[in-house]
Amino acid sequence: MADQHSAYTLGHKASQVQHHEWRTAENSAGHLLPHLKDAASRNPGLKFLDIGAGSGTITATFAKYMPQGHITATDISDEILQRAASFAEKQGVDNITFQKANIFELPFEDGAFDITHAHQVLVHLDEPVAGIKEMIRVTKKGGILALREADMEHMVIWPELPGVNDFHETLLSTWRASGGHPNGGRQLVSWSLQAGIPRADMTATMGTWCYSQEGDRRVWADSMMERIKHGQMRVKALEMKLRSEQDLDAMAKGWDDWARAEDAMMGLVNGELIIHIR
């Protein structure tokens, strides 16, 4: 992902991405799993590309569905790729190669992969259609491109604490100001049409995440607190004069209060798309 095209300002530090490590293929890529299982049964030696693999928890669970195949996992951060490799090793997964790569200039031949997957990547690009086109290029005819992107405008949360509500507004504003698309989940079909994919070759769905158990709430809240205390989101909000230092500190406290509330729940909507490459 070329720096001039990336709107990813959320940070790669472990403390800022710990909520990513809650994600698995089962809770974050259910739309792809039936297709992966079918493809692996017909072709055990599948070649799978995972774009923007992050901490690698989704990648490692994919690997278990295709033990005779191979996954190439990419990201823009050396630090996060090392973390992903360490996670895979601890899980006993040895059929993944980790490689730094730019989504706009993927270092792979045309049609190199049977399945290409991206999760929460396009929302961080200023040119998501160009990213889709490049993923299409490296996917074989007869293969699958699977996408899943958040629609952060629809964060459903209780209790509705002022600090958390202010955080949400600030997140959306700084995200857009950086060139990203926080409502990208609803645009997946539109972006793919612009990339030249016929509508008949797409299957669109919506998926959700729910954070309600105490441990899940704490993981999410701690990540958001870290971002607003020490991350680029704080820098951007102050630079844009959206919030004061006191406002940002109040947002962090709001997340802590939310995580401690016994009746707390949060839901997030994700757009999902399966594209059959013809």
C-alpha positions as CSV (number, residue, x, y, z in Angstrom):
1,M,0.0,0.0,0.0
2,A,1.7,3.1,-1.2
3,D,2.0,5.8,1.5
4,Q,0.4,8.5,-0.7
5,H,-2.7,6.3,-1.1
6,S,-3.0,5.0,2.5
7,A,-5.4,6.7,4.9
8,Y,-4.5,4.3,7.7
9,T,-3.7,6.6,10.6
10,L,-4.8,4.3,13.5
11,G,-1.4,2.9,14.3
12,H,0.2,-0.6,14.3
13,K,1.4,-0.7,17.9
14,A,0.3,-3.8,19.8
15,S,-1.7,-1.7,22.3
16,Q,-3.6,-0.1,19.5
17,V,-4.5,-3.2,17.5
18,Q,-5.2,-5.7,20.3
19,H,-8.9,-5.7,19.3
20,H,-7.8,-6.9,15.9
21,E,-6.5,-10.0,17.6
22,W,-10.0,-10.9,18.7
23,R,-10.8,-11.6,15.1
24,T,-10.9,-15.1,13.6
25,A,-12.0,-16.5,10.2
26,E,-15.1,-17.7,12.1
27,N,-16.2,-14.4,13.5
28,S,-14.9,-12.1,10.7
29,A,-15.0,-14.1,7.4
30,G,-18.0,-16.3,7.6
31,H,-19.0,-15.3,4.1
32,L,-15.8,-16.8,2.7
33,L,-15.6,-20.1,4.7
34,P,-18.1,-22.2,2.7
35,H,-16.3,-21.2,-0.5
36,L,-12.9,-21.9,1.0
37,K,-13.9,-25.3,2.2
38,D,-15.4,-26.2,-1.2
39,A,-12.3,-25.0,-3.0
40,A,-9.9,-26.9,-0.7
41,S,-11.9,-30.1,-1.1
42,R,-11.5,-29.8,-4.9
43,N,-7.9,-28.5,-4.9
44,P,-6.0,-29.2,-1.7
45,G,-3.0,-27.3,-2.9
46,L,-4.8,-23.9,-2.9
47,K,-2.9,-20.7,-3.2
48,F,-4.4,-18.0,-1.0
49,L,-3.5,-14.3,-0.7
50,D,-4.5,-12.4,2.4
51,I,-4.1,-8.7,1.9
52,G,-3.7,-6.4,4.9
53,A,-3.4,-9.4,7.2
54,G,-2.5,-7.3,10.3
55,S,-1.8,-9.4,13.4
56,G,-2.6,-12.5,11.5
57,T,-5.3,-14.1,13.6
58,I,-7.8,-14.4,10.7
59,T,-5.0,-15.6,8.5
60,A,-3.9,-18.4,10.9
61,T,-7.5,-19.7,11.2
62,F,-7.9,-19.7,7.4
63,A,-4.7,-21.9,7.2
64,K,-6.3,-24.6,9.3
65,Y,-9.0,-25.0,6.6
66,M,-6.4,-25.6,3.9
67,P,-3.6,-27.6,5.6
68,Q,-2.1,-28.7,2.2
69,G,-2.4,-25.3,0.6
70,H,-0.3,-22.1,1.1
71,I,-1.2,-18.6,2.2
72,T,0.8,-15.5,1.4
73,A,-0.1,-12.8,4.0
74,T,0.8,-9.2,3.2
75,D,0.7,-5.9,5.1
76,I,2.4,-2.5,5.0
77,S,4.1,-2.8,8.4
78,D,7.1,-4.8,9.2
79,E,6.3,-4.6,12.9
80,I,2.8,-6.0,12.4
81,L,4.0,-8.8,10.0
82,Q,6.5,-9.9,12.7
83,R,3.7,-10.0,15.2
84,A,1.6,-12.1,12.8
85,A,4.4,-14.5,12.1
86,S,4.9,-15.0,15.8
87,F,1.2,-15.7,16.3
88,A,1.2,-18.3,13.5
89,E,4.2,-20.0,15.0
90,K,2.6,-20.2,18.5
91,Q,-0.5,-21.7,16.8
92,G,1.6,-24.4,15.1
93,V,0.6,-23.0,11.7
94,D,3.4,-23.4,9.1
95,N,1.8,-22.9,5.7
96,I,1.9,-19.1,5.7
97,T,4.5,-16.8,4.1
98,F,4.6,-13.2,5.4
99,Q,5.6,-10.5,3.0
100,K,5.5,-6.7,3.0
101,A,3.5,-5.5,0.0
102,N,1.7,-2.5,-1.5
103,I,-1.9,-3.3,-2.5
104,F,-1.6,-0.9,-5.5
105,E,1.5,-2.7,-6.8
106,L,1.3,-6.3,-5.7
107,P,4.6,-8.2,-6.4
108,F,2.8,-11.2,-7.9
109,E,2.1,-12.5,-11.4
110,D,-1.3,-12.2,-13.0
111,G,-3.6,-15.0,-11.8
112,A,-1.2,-16.2,-9.1
113,F,-3.9,-17.1,-6.5
114,D,-7.0,-19.2,-6.3
115,I,-8.5,-17.0,-3.5
116,T,-7.7,-13.4,-2.6
117,H,-9.0,-11.9,0.6
118,A,-9.0,-8.5,2.2
119,H,-10.5,-7.5,5.5
120,Q,-10.8,-3.9,6.7
121,V,-8.3,-2.6,4.0
122,L,-10.3,-0.7,1.4
123,V,-11.8,1.7,4.0
124,H,-8.3,2.9,4.6
125,L,-7.5,3.7,1.0
126,D,-8.1,6.9,-0.9
127,E,-8.5,4.9,-4.1
128,P,-10.3,1.7,-3.2
129,V,-11.3,0.9,-6.8
130,A,-7.7,0.8,-7.8
131,G,-7.0,-1.6,-4.9
132,I,-9.8,-3.9,-6.1
133,K,-8.5,-3.9,-9.6
134,E,-5.1,-5.0,-8.4
135,M,-6.5,-7.8,-6.4
136,I,-8.5,-8.9,-9.4
137,R,-5.3,-9.0,-11.5
138,V,-3.6,-11.5,-9.2
139,T,-6.6,-13.8,-8.8
140,K,-7.0,-16.7,-11.2
141,K,-9.9,-17.0,-13.6
142,G,-12.4,-19.2,-11.8
143,G,-11.1,-18.0,-8.5
144,I,-12.6,-15.9,-5.7
145,L,-12.0,-12.4,-4.4
146,A,-13.5,-12.0,-0.9
147,L,-14.0,-8.5,0.7
148,R,-15.3,-7.4,4.1
149,E,-15.3,-3.8,5.2
150,A,-16.7,-1.9,8.1
151,D,-19.5,0.6,8.0
152,M,-18.4,2.7,11.0
153,E,-21.3,5.2,10.7
154,H,-23.5,2.4,12.1
155,M,-21.9,1.7,15.5
156,V,-24.8,0.7,17.8
157,I,-23.8,1.1,21.5
158,W,-25.3,1.1,25.0
159,P,-25.0,2.9,27.3
160,E,-24.8,6.1,25.2
161,L,-22.0,7.8,27.1
162,P,-21.0,11.4,26.0
163,G,-17.3,10.6,25.8
164,V,-18.0,7.5,23.6
165,N,-20.3,9.4,21.3
166,D,-17.8,12.2,20.9
167,F,-15.1,9.6,20.1
168,H,-17.3,8.2,17.4
169,E,-17.8,11.6,15.7
170,T,-14.1,12.4,16.0
171,L,-13.1,9.0,14.5
172,L,-15.3,9.6,11.5
173,S,-14.1,13.1,11.0
174,T,-10.4,12.3,11.2
175,W,-10.8,9.2,9.1
176,R,-12.5,11.2,6.2
177,A,-10.0,14.0,6.5
178,S,-7.2,11.4,6.0
179,G,-8.8,10.3,2.7
180,G,-10.5,7.1,4.0
181,H,-14.0,5.8,3.7
182,P,-15.4,4.9,7.2
183,N,-18.7,3.9,5.5
184,G,-17.0,1.7,2.9
185,G,-18.9,-1.4,3.8
186,R,-22.0,-0.2,2.0
187,Q,-20.0,0.7,-1.1
188,L,-18.4,-2.6,-1.9
189,V,-20.8,-3.4,-4.8
190,S,-20.4,0.1,-6.2
191,W,-16.6,0.0,-6.0
192,S,-16.5,-3.4,-7.6
193,L,-18.8,-2.3,-10.4
194,Q,-16.4,0.6,-11.0
195,A,-13.5,-1.9,-11.1
196,G,-15.3,-3.7,-14.0
197,I,-16.9,-6.7,-12.2
198,P,-20.3,-7.6,-13.6
199,R,-23.0,-7.5,-11.0
200,A,-24.0,-11.1,-11.7
201,D,-20.6,-12.2,-10.5
202,M,-21.0,-10.7,-7.0
203,T,-22.8,-12.0,-3.9
204,A,-23.3,-9.2,-1.3
205,T,-24.1,-9.7,2.4
206,M,-23.9,-7.9,5.7
207,G,-22.2,-9.2,8.8
208,T,-22.0,-8.0,12.3
209,W,-19.7,-8.0,15.3
210,C,-21.0,-7.9,18.8
211,Y,-19.0,-6.9,21.9
212,S,-20.9,-7.7,25.1
213,Q,-18.9,-10.1,27.2
214,E,-16.7,-8.4,29.8
215,G,-13.4,-9.5,28.2
216,D,-14.5,-8.5,24.7
217,R,-15.6,-5.1,25.9
218,R,-12.3,-4.5,27.7
219,V,-10.2,-5.5,24.6
220,W,-12.1,-3.0,22.4
221,A,-12.2,-0.2,25.0
222,D,-8.5,-0.5,25.8
223,S,-7.6,-0.2,22.1
224,M,-9.8,2.8,21.6
225,M,-8.3,4.4,24.8
226,E,-4.8,3.9,23.5
227,R,-5.6,5.4,20.2
228,I,-7.1,8.5,21.7
229,K,-4.4,8.9,24.3
230,H,-1.3,8.2,22.2
231,G,-2.2,7.5,18.6
232,Q,-2.4,9.4,15.4
233,M,-6.1,9.9,15.9
234,R,-5.2,12.2,18.8
235,V,-2.6,14.1,16.7
236,K,-5.1,14.5,13.8
237,A,-8.0,15.7,16.1
238,L,-5.7,18.3,17.7
239,E,-4.2,19.4,14.4
240,M,-7.7,19.9,12.9
241,K,-8.8,21.6,16.1
242,L,-11.7,19.3,16.4
243,R,-11.2,18.6,20.1
244,S,-9.1,19.9,23.0
245,E,-6.7,17.8,25.1
246,Q,-9.4,17.7,27.8
247,D,-12.0,16.5,25.3
248,L,-9.8,13.7,24.2
249,D,-9.1,12.6,27.8
250,A,-12.8,12.6,28.4
251,M,-13.3,10.3,25.5
252,A,-10.8,7.8,26.9
253,K,-12.5,7.9,30.2
254,G,-15.8,7.3,28.4
255,W,-14.5,4.1,26.9
256,D,-13.3,2.9,30.3
257,D,-16.7,3.6,31.8
258,W,-18.4,1.8,29.0
259,A,-16.2,-1.3,29.4
260,R,-17.0,-1.4,33.2
261,A,-20.8,-1.1,32.6
262,E,-22.5,-4.5,33.2
263,D,-25.2,-3.7,30.6
264,A,-22.8,-2.5,27.9
265,M,-23.2,-3.8,24.3
266,M,-21.8,-2.6,21.0
267,G,-22.6,-3.8,17.5
268,L,-20.8,-3.0,14.2
269,V,-22.0,-3.6,10.7
270,N,-19.7,-4.9,8.0
271,G,-20.4,-5.1,4.2
272,E,-19.3,-8.4,2.7
273,L,-18.7,-9.4,-0.9
274,I,-17.8,-12.6,-2.8
275,I,-16.6,-12.0,-6.3
276,H,-16.3,-14.8,-8.8
277,I,-13.5,-14.0,-11.2
278,R,-14.4,-15.0,-14.8
